[in-house]
């Protein structure tokens, strides 16, 4: 089975929940998508790495590092970094803390990131775009250059538009309409 079809199947099996949910954005929804149940699954992480790397390579962006707001972005960025190494074109990973540490170095961004680094911010799910934009702001405050935002899933709830309104490209492996159409 092709990687894209299999990842879509895994997301449907493992990540979609039906019911009445309040999302992080405050909006109500009849479904909830918890991509972490797929992105932390061994096969899911392999597929996310492959497809994320392919999307990144096709974009022509050539970042030095990928990462985003912990914790949804962490398995996605690590999977892409691992796949990039295997492909012989290393793209490293970083994590953005929700708040700076209050001890040690007090860093907000951990991992392979220094001022001047060209990055693609990654996300598991884009809903309003708030988490991705928060990560973009943190990267820029620390002197990094954000090239785009890449997500496993775009909920098609205005997040892509919010990201693009800020001047960033928005890329996604899937749209929610693909996940919900069975």
Phi, psi and omega in degrees: 000133178302149183305317183297315180297319181292320178295320177300317178299315179297317179299317179296318182288318192256333195248341183266131178237139179252145181156211178241115186231148169256123182275167179303330180286349183096348179286154175264149180212151177272000175215156178228137178246114177254087182298336182300331178291343174259317185289342176260356176281138186306309180293319179299318180295320176301313183293318177299318178298314180298307184289323177295317179296316179299316179296317179297314180297319180292336182289335182076011186286324179055058176286160173274336185206154175233145178176176180191195184294127178294136023238346180298325182280337188303304182295331179292311182293321180294321179295318179294317179300315180299312180297321180297323178296314179298329179281353180080016179227072189302129169236123186274179183230155176213165176232142177255120176289152176293328176222147176298150176297146177259016177214176180059230183277349179068024183287145173263330180249125181246148175107211185274079181207133172220163177307139181094349181294133175271122187231158164247123177282132179247158183210150174282308180230132172259121175248279178272344184091356186300314181294317179297317181292326175298318177294319178301315179299316180297316179299314182293322177299328180269009174090011178273165178246117179272122180268327184187175172239132179237129180235154171292316186222132173258116180288356180055046182240024179099350181295316179302316181295321178295319179294314180293327178296334177275359176095010180258147169288146177239121180241145175215147177288317180227158168250153182299328179300328176289320182290322183277339180274108183252000000 
